Structure formats: structure tokens, C-alpha cells
Amino acid sequence: MRSLLLLPFLLLFAGCQPDGYAELGLINVTGKVTLDGQPLPHANVVFESADKRTSSGVTDSSGSYTLMYDSETPGVTPGPKTVRITTANVGVEGGGTAEGAAPAGTERLPSKYNRQSELKADVSASNKMFNFDLKSAP
């Protein structure tokens, strides 16, 4: 009988436990990527912390993206980030390539936007939308 009386308290306590990500202070980040003034669809956008934690997203047909911490959790840890944007290896589920996407392995963007990125972002509760206007020529 005593264990039955404790059950509601245990359930209440269990419901108050942090979800594992709460201490990260994830911030929902969105934005738009353009290339030479035009929306850049099917590009992978990665925000990378100094400790190598990443959040990523893929741009839609209008160049818009939303970053995900993992496959189910939206958000980015706060603080300074190196931003990497690539068109290589971005395809469609099932192994195909989306219309307008570069073939897998083909990079359409200069390395200053990905491998040797010069793009930066400082994520905070008041700074959570980042638009990038990329240029194809150096």
C-alpha cells in the first residue's frame, strides 16, 4: 500500500527531470542562403563550435534553413560559431539528387564558405537569424 502512495510522487518527480539537452541552452536558429543574389537550394548549413559541436540543416527551394542539434532536436548551442555551407554530398532521401542540386561530391561554392570558412555567427537568444549572401566568384 505504501508503494502505491509513493507512485504519484515518483511520477511527478520523473516528469521534472531535465531532458538531457536543457543544460545546453539550445537556441532555434533560422536563416536564408543566397548565391549571387538568388536562393541557394539543397545546401548543407553547419554551425560549428570551438569544441566541435555542430548543428546543421539543409536549405529548401527558397534558400531557407532551420538548424537541428540532432535528427529530432532543433537548435544550436549559444556562442560563437564557424559556419560552413556546402553543396557537395547533399542529395535526396533514397539516394537520388534533387532538381537543382549539384551531383554528390561536386562543390559549387568557393572553399571560403566551407573547408576554409570565413563565415562566422555569434548565436544568442537575441541573435538567432543568420542570412548569408554568398558570391560564386572570389
C-alpha positions in Angstrom: 0.0 0.0 0.0 2.8 2.4 0.9 4.4 1.9 -2.6 1.0 2.8 -4.2 1.0 6.1 -2.3 4.5 6.9 -3.4 3.7 6.3 -7.1 2.2 9.7 -7.9 5.2 11.5 -6.3 7.7 9.3 -8.2 5.8 10.0 -11.5 5.8 13.8 -10.7 9.5 13.7 -9.9 10.3 11.8 -13.0 8.5 14.3 -15.1 10.6 17.1 -13.7 14.0 15.6 -14.8 15.9 17.5 -17.4 15.7 16.1 -20.9 19.5 15.9 -21.4 19.5 18.9 -23.7 18.1 21.5 -21.3 21.6 22.4 -19.9 22.8 23.1 -23.4 20.5 26.1 -23.7 19.7 25.4 -27.3 18.5 28.3 -29.4 16.3 27.9 -32.5 18.3 29.3 -35.5 16.9 30.0 -38.9 18.0 32.0 -42.0 18.4 32.1 -45.7 21.3 31.4 -48.1 21.6 33.1 -51.4 24.3 32.7 -54.1 24.9 35.7 -56.3 21.5 37.2 -55.1 19.5 34.0 -55.9 18.2 31.5 -53.3 20.6 28.5 -52.9 18.5 25.3 -52.6 19.9 22.0 -51.3 22.9 23.4 -49.5 24.0 22.0 -46.2 24.5 24.7 -43.5 26.6 23.7 -40.4 27.3 25.8 -37.3 30.4 24.5 -35.6 31.5 25.5 -32.0 35.2 25.7 -30.9 34.5 22.3 -29.1 33.4 20.8 -32.5 29.7 20.5 -31.5 27.7 21.1 -34.6 24.1 21.8 -35.7 23.0 21.6 -39.3 20.2 22.0 -41.7 19.6 21.9 -45.5 18.2 24.8 -47.4 14.8 24.5 -49.1 13.9 25.7 -52.6 13.8 29.3 -51.3 17.2 29.0 -49.6 15.7 28.9 -46.1 17.1 26.7 -43.4 16.4 25.7 -39.8 19.3 24.2 -37.8 18.9 20.9 -35.9 21.1 19.8 -33.0 20.4 16.2 -33.9 17.8 14.4 -36.1 15.0 15.2 -33.6 16.1 18.2 -31.7 16.1 21.7 -33.2 18.6 24.3 -32.0 22.2 25.4 -31.6 24.3 25.9 -28.5 24.8 29.6 -27.8 28.1 31.3 -28.6 30.5 32.0 -31.5 30.4 29.6 -34.4 32.2 28.9 -37.6 29.6 28.5 -40.4 30.2 26.0 -43.2 28.0 25.9 -46.3 28.4 23.2 -48.9 26.6 21.9 -51.9 28.6 18.7 -52.0 27.1 15.4 -50.9 23.6 16.9 -50.4 21.1 14.7 -52.1 17.6 13.4 -51.6 16.3 10.5 -49.4 16.5 7.3 -51.4 19.9 8.2 -53.0 18.6 10.5 -55.8 19.7 14.1 -56.4 17.1 16.8 -56.1 16.4 19.0 -59.1 18.8 22.0 -59.0 21.2 20.2 -56.6 24.8 19.5 -57.7 25.7 15.9 -58.2 27.0 14.3 -55.0 30.7 15.2 -54.4 30.5 18.3 -56.6 31.1 21.6 -54.7 29.6 24.7 -56.3 30.9 27.1 -53.6 34.3 28.5 -53.0 36.2 26.9 -50.1 36.0 30.2 -48.1 32.4 29.1 -47.4 33.1 25.5 -46.3 36.5 23.8 -45.9 38.3 27.1 -45.2 35.3 29.0 -44.0 35.4 32.7 -43.3 31.8 32.8 -42.2 31.1 33.4 -38.5 27.9 33.7 -36.4 27.5 34.5 -32.7 24.4 32.8 -31.5 22.3 34.2 -28.6 18.7 34.5 -27.6 18.6 37.9 -29.3 20.7 36.9 -32.3 19.2 33.8 -33.9 18.5 34.6 -37.6 21.5 34.4 -39.9 21.3 35.2 -43.6 24.3 34.5 -45.9 24.7 36.2 -49.3 27.4 34.1 -51.0 29.3 35.0 -54.2 30.4 32.4 -56.7 33.4 34.3 -57.8 36.2 35.2 -55.3 
